[in-house]
Amino acid sequence: MDKVRNQKIQKQVERWDLFARLTPTLFLLTSLVLVVFDIVPLEYAFYLGLSGFAVTAVSWWWWAIFTIRYLISILSRASANLTEVNDEIKIVKKELEDLKDER
Amino acid sequence: MNDKTYRLVKAATNILSGLSMATLIVLGVLYIGFNNAFVFNNAGISVTNNPVTGDQINFILEGSRRHECVLKRVHSDAYDDATGERFELDFARKIYIRSDDYLGNDTGVVDHQWAIPVPDGMKPGVYRVSLYSEFDCVYLLFTASKIQMFDNIVLIIE
């Protein structure tokens, strides 16, 4: 279950990375061409950019919050499991020492 | 695509994306600044030959202008302070007394002086003049139509 979700998050990170690398340049070039050739008024391009910026910021914010929450839950679970393993190793070690003493 | 090429492409797109983002932000801020800017800053209009005894009213406009703007339309009315009667000032008969920028598209300090004939039927008294002007302003690749109004210009006719 965790593995599937981790892979999903990894894919999402890759998609965000691609989006962040391509969108600003594509938007800048497209809007420059449209505005220079008078196909779209500058005002429309400005408001479209502003809306895109706002939608991206809000989406990224919520995605980051959910992902961090998930990562923290995984981290705390891993930490609890490690503590458990550590305790068990201590017990086994003690038992081995006791066995050694008995011999 | 080998690993080296992939890294180079990734780095190039990262730099390009950062530059595009910075350009978009700078253009956006400049556009907001231009769109919200007044045509004239710290500007005022007053009558220089108050009280008017002759047949023409002399106006002066002082201030400064940040962007290039071309005057498209102007309208001015004088209201009698006592009766509220309206008199339209005829800008078609405007005479420039002094102007370093007749077309109105220079930036920097503005110093215009012009004269307008006293409208027919204007009796002696105190008047409040209001002036409405429309401009087409240009800045970098931005254009915008702007309106600037001046109210409460005191005019005294004798």
Interface residues (C-beta under 8 A of the other chain):
Chain A: A20 R21 L22 T23 P24 T25 F27 L28 V35 V36 L42 F46 G49 L50
Chain B: K10 T13 N14 L16 S17 S20 M21 T23 L24 G28 Y31 L141 F142 T143
